[in-house]
């Protein structure tokens, strides 16, 4: 196949002339292609031609560790494909698992437009729609996500797929690629991603496997360009600094070796961070989400809280009512007020009485033993009677200086309303707040990691509560591409409700210390 360097340099010149960095210390400065961006991707992608002069490569699969500058690079390519590829009515799509992730490339592209007079004269950014319009050529750049599914009838000239490992299924991929290239002579599909969690049925794993096979020559596909920066989990050692340099081609340009060294040293302290290091720094897929809490460390925190000492003390709660037919949890966290720096934890668990025998016999979960030992409250009937939980919360408010209770609004909104009406019928400003905590990494990441640090340093006292321990042993976390974590009930093999409630309570203890007055009657339940 012929190679035309001039075609590739045309793209290079556009990017380095009209595109800028969008944030950080280089914000507003001209974009300068890194060696890997030019030699490994742009030059072969745009310079390798068919005999008729069209581009040979129609799909490029790039797997590269995070923080190597992929988002702004994709934005620059997207702007070139929008304005200078010679395609009338160009449709450039940036696709990701969710709208927030897809917007990252758009935000970089729109900043480039606003930073450059030549681009801003011809392009219009519609931020509310995440769309950039090029009226002269009847073309546009548009964000798409798996969350919104009205994508049929598209005719893409360029598709940029970000973090395909996070896509929940292959529906969006199929809509954007299956048969769409028949209407375009040289459509480009650019996949750029980090490694994911092993799933042989996922679109990410299928594309990754194909890329590796094409690179090794096992299969032939002249239209598929693999660009891979991968560690070999069978041969490579995660602490090898030469490996870090090999799989992070932007090292020394965007970030330093010291930064990776720092990430590695921190990651060694707990299993979730270490898995994230393997995935996001070395592109080593993780076979599954592992147990998050080191139970040997958890068990060293078994000392019992002094109930008399806690009476009247400030505390924060977490309430998980996600299941009405199985398990609900109320957890109280008492920040330290003495020199030992230890957080005390009290918890109550609830289940419907009629479900205890089934769970004990069929699933071999010790609900019956826990009930007899007083660790589990069985409410009459086949669903949990929330009145028992409400009573325990009101009793806690009388015994302790209860400041806030974080809760998931799923199944709990009405309970939160009744609790506040019962506790504060006159609308005065005494008492505590019911604070709705959104169930995602933004709410859970910091308190979960802070809790883990305190467990690792034995600065927690939970009394060895067996139901809470069971939940801790079941706990798995999902991670976003930035390493932020949140409990994953779908991936957990058993109940984790107690730990979800604990992390919500821990978050309130971290962030709610200065918000101890009830404002429920004046502004409603607080949402985070």
N, C-alpha and C positions, 0 to 999 in steps of 0.2 A: 504494500500500500504506500502511496506517495506521502511524503511529509512536507508541509509548507510552514516554515518557521514564521513567515510574515503574517500568516493568519493568526498564529498564537500571539505574536508580538502586538498585533492590533488590539487584542483583549488586554494584554499587559499594559499597553500605553493608555487605554481608556481608564483602567482601574487606578493607575498611579497618577493620572492627570486630574481626574474628576472626583475620585473617592477619597474620603478622609476617615481617620479613626473617630469613633463616636464618643468614647469615654476614656476615663483614666488620664494618666499623665500625657498621653499623646492626642487627646481629644482635639479635633479640629486640624490636626497636622495631616499632610498628604499620606495616603496609604502606600506602603512599600511592601511589595510581595516578599515573603520569606523564601529561602531556597527551596524548601519542600513544596510550597504552594505553586511555585513556578515550574520546577523541574519534574515533580512527581504527578502534578494534576493538570495545571493550565496548559502547559506545553504539549503533552500528548493528547489531551482532550480536544483542544481546538486546532492543533496542528496536524493531526493524523487524519488523512482524507481518503475517501473512496476515489475510484477512477473518474467518477462524474463530478468531483470537486466538493461533494458534501462530506460532512464529518463522519468518520468511521464509527466513533464511539457514541452510543446513544444512552448508555447507563454508566455512571461512575459510582463505585461504592468506596467510600473513604471511612475507615475506622481508625480513630485517633483519640488518644486520651484527652480528658477535659483540660481547659485552660490553654489550649494550643492555638487559640485565635480563630476557631472555625466559624463562629457566628458572624463576625464582621467580614470574613472572607466570603461566606455565602451571600451576604448582603451585597457585596461589591459585584459578584458574579450575577446576581439577580438584576441589578441595575443595568449591567451591560446587556443582558438578554432582553431587557425591557426596551432599551433605547437604540442599541447599535448592532444588533445581530441581523438586521435586514429583514426581519419577519414582520409582515403586515398583520395588524391585529394580534400582536403578541399577547399571550396569556401566561404570566409567570406566577406560579403558586409556591408558597412556602407552607409546607404541611408538617404538623407535629401532633403528638398525642392529645394535647389540650391547647386551648387558645392562648394561655399564658406562655407556654413554651414556644408556640409558633410565633408569638409576638416578639420574641427576642430578636430574631433576624429582621423583622419589620422595623423595630425601633432603631436598629443600627442603620438600616437602609434610609429611613426617613431622616435621621440625623445627618447622614451624608448628603442628602438632597438639600437640607436647610443650610449646611455648611458651605455649599458650593454654588456660587451665583449662576454658573452655566447650567447646572441641574435644576435649581429652583425656578429659573425662568421658564422651563419647559415641562416640569413635573409638578403635580399637585398632590399633596399628602392629605388623605382623609383619615385622620386618626381614629375617629369613632367607628369606622368600618375596616380599619387596618388595610387600607388600599392606597396605592400610588398610581396616579393616572398620567398617561402620556398621550395627550389628545392629538398631537400631530400625527401619530402613527396608529391612533385608535387602539391603544394597548394599555394594559394595566398589570400591576403587581398586587397579589391578594394573599392574605393569610387564610389558611384553612386548618381545621382541627377535626379530630375524630368525634368531638362532642356534638358538632353540628352536622347533620347528615342531609344536606340538600345539594349534593355535588354532582349529580348526573347531568349530562349535556355539556360538560366542560371540554375544551379543546386546547389543552396546554401546549405551549411551545417550550416551556421549561418548568420542571418541577424540582424544588429543593425540599428534600425530606430530612427533617432534623430529628435526631435521637429516635431512630426507628425502633430501637429496643424497647421503648416505652409505649409503643402503639398497642392498644388492647387486642387488636385483631388485624386482619389484612384487608378489611373492607375499604378503608381510605386508599390504601396502596392500589387495590384493584381498580377503583374508580378512576384514579389518576393515571394509570399506566396501561390497563388492559385495552388494547386496540386503539388507544388515542393517537399513536404515532402515525397512523395511516393518513391523517389529514395534514401532517407536518413533515417536510422533507428531512429535517434534521433536529427533531426534538431532543432535548437533553433532560435526563432524569439524574439528579445529583443527590445521592444519599450520603449524609455525613453524620456519624454517630460515634458514641462510645460503646463499650461492651455492656451486655445486659445479663439477665439471669437465664440460665440454660433452660430452653424449652424447644424441643425439636420441631414443634408444630408452629412456632411463631414465625412471622415474616422476617424478623431480624435474623433468626438463626438460619433460615433457608438462604437468605441473601449472603450472609457471612460465609456459610459453607460453600456456596457457589464461588464467592470471591476467592477463597483460599484455593479451591480446586482450579480455577482459571489461572491464578498466579503460579501454581505449581505445574501447570500444563496437563493436569489430569483430564480436564474437559476443555473444549475449544469453543469460544464465543467471541468472535472478532469485534462485536459491538459492545462488549462489557469490559470496563476498565477497573481493575482492583487496585486500590491504594491502601495498604495495610501497615499499621504500626502496632504489632502484636508481640507480647511476650509468650513464650512457650511454657505452660505450667509444668510440663514434664522435665524440661531441661534448665529453665532459667530460675535463678534465685531472686526472690523479691527484694533482697537487700543489696543487690548488685548495682552499683552506681553506674557502671558502663551500660547496663541494661536500661536504666532510667534515661540515659542520654539517647540510646538508640530508638526507644519507642516514643520519646517526646521530642519531635523535631524542632519545636519552637524554644527548647531549653537554651538559655543564654540570650534569647531575643525578647521573649515576653516575660519569662520568669527565670529564676536562678536555681541552681542545683541545691543551694541551701534550703529553698522553699520545699522541694521534694523531700529532702532529708528531714526537715521538720515534720512534714506530713507523715512520713514513715515512722518516725519515733513516737509521734502521738498515736498513730494507728495501732501500734503494737499493744496499747494499753487495754483495748477491748475488741471483741470479735467483729462487731458491726463495722467499726471504723477500719479494721484491717481488710474486711471484704470490700469496703468502698475503695480502699487504696488499690487493691488488686484490680477492681473493675475500672475505676476512673483514672488511675495513674498508669496502669500497665496493660489495660485492655484484656485482662484475664476474666472470662465469664465465671460467674458464681453458680454453682449447681443448684443452690436453693438458699432461701433466707434461713440463716441459722438461729438457734436459740440466742437471744440477745443478752439475757442477764446471766452472768457467771454465778452459778448457784453455790459454789463453794464460798464465794465472797458474801452472797446473800445470807447464807447460814451463819456467818460470823457476826451478823447483826441481830441475832436472836434474843438479845437481852430484853426483858420486859419493861415497858414504860411504867413509871410510878404514877398511878392514877390520881393519888392525892396531890402529888406535886403538880400535875397537869390541871387540876381544878382551878378555874378562873383564868387560865392562860390563853393567850391569843392563838387561834388556829384557823386553818383554811380547809375547805372540804372539796371533794370530787364526788360526783354522783353519776353512775352509769346505769341507765335503765333500758339498755338496748334490747333486752329480751324480757318479755312478760311471762314466758312459759318455762324459763330455765333458771337464769342467775341474774341478780342485780347486786350492785355494790355501792356502799357508802364508805368513803375513806376520809379521815381527818389527819392533817399534817400540822404538827406543832413546831414552829421554828425555834431554835435554841435561844434561851435567854440567860445562859450561864457560860462559863469558860470552856466547857467540854465541847461545845459546838455541835452537839448531836441533835438531829431531827427525830422527834417521836412520831410514831404512826399508830393510829387506832383505826379499826375497820369493822364493818358489819356487812354480812352477806345475807341474801334473801332468795328463796325459791318457793314455788308452789308445792304444797304438801303432797299433792297427788303425783308429782313428778319425781319424788325422792326415791321410791322403790324402783321405778324404771331405770333411773340413772345409776342406781347402786347395783342392780342385778344385770341389766343389759350391757351397760357401758363400763361397769366395774369402777365407777367413780364413787368415792367414799362419802356421798351425800348423807347417808344414814348415820354413819359414824360421826361426821362433823355436826350433824343435828344433835345427836345424843351428848356430844361434848360441849355443846353451846356455841360452836363456831358458825353455825348456819341457822338462820331463822326461817322456819317453814310457815308460810301463811296459808290459811284454809282455802281449798278449792284447787282448780287446775291452772290458774294464772296467779301471778304475784299480786297481792293486795297492797297497793301503794300507800294505803293509810298507815300501815305498820312503819314504812320508811319515813313518812312525813312525821309521825309521832317521834321517832328516834332523832330526827333532825331538830325538832322543836325542843326535845329534852337536851340535846347537845348544846343548843343555844342558851339554855338555862345554866348548864354546868360550866361552859367555857366561854371565852370571849371569841365567839365565832364571827369572823369578818366577812368571808365570802364562801360560796359554794359554786364551783364550776360544774356545768352540766352540758350534756349533749341534748339538743332540743328534740331529737328523735325519741318519742314516747315520754318526754319529760317536761314539755312546755306547760301542760295543765297542772302537773305536780308542782312546778316552780311557782305558778300563779297561786295555787291553794296555800302553799307554805307561806308565801309573803302576805297573803290576805289574813291568814291565821295569826302570824307573828306580829303583823303591823297593821291592824284594821283601821287605825285612826290616821295613818299616813305620816306619822312622825319620823324623824330621821335617826332613831335608834335602831339597833339590830344589824342585820347583815344583808349582803346583796346575793341574789342568784345571778350568776354570770354565765351566759351561753358561750361555750367554747367550741369553735368550729373544728371539725374532726379532720385535721390535715397537718402537714409538716410545719406550716407557719405557726401553729399553736403549740405543737407537741415537741418540736425539735429541741429547743433550749431546755425546757424542764426535764425532758427525758435524759438528755446527756448530763445535765447537772445532777439528777438523781443517781445516775450510774457512777459519777465521780464520787458522790458521797457514800455509796455502797462500797465502792472499791477501797475507799479510805476508812471504812467502818465508822462513818459518822451518821449512821441511821440506827434506830432502835424500833423494831417492828414486832418483837415478842414471839417470833416464830409462828405466827398465825398460819395454820395449815392450808386454808383456802387461798389466802393471799400468796403463799409459797407456790401452790399449784398453778395459779395464774402467772406468777413470775416465771416458772419453769416452762410454761406454754408460750410465753411472749415472743413474737417475731415482729420485726420492723420492716417496713418498706422504705426505700430511699429514693429521693429524686436525683436528677443529674448533678446537683450541687452537694450531695451528701447529707441533706436534711432528712430526718427520719420521723416516722409516725407509726403507731401500732397498726398492724395489718390483721384484722379479724378474719378476713377471707383465707389468708395463708396459714393462720394458726390452726393446729390440729385439734385444739381444745379451747376452753374458755379463757379469755384474758381480761374479762371485765374489771376485775379487781385492780389490775395494773393500769388500765385505762383511767379508772377513777383516781388512782394514786398519782398518775402523771398530771391529770387535770388539777388535783389538789396541790401538787408540787408547783405547778405553774402559777396558781393563785398565790402561793406563799412567796414565790419569786417576784411577781409583778403586782400583787394586790395590796402590799403593805400600806400604801398611802391612800387606799380607796376603801376605807373601812365603814363609811357611812352609807346607809341605805338610800338609794335614789330611785327605788323601784316605782314608787307612786308617782314620781314626777317625770321620769323618762323611760320607764319600762325596764324589761330585762336587758342587761348589757350584752352586746354581741362583740366577739373578738374575731 
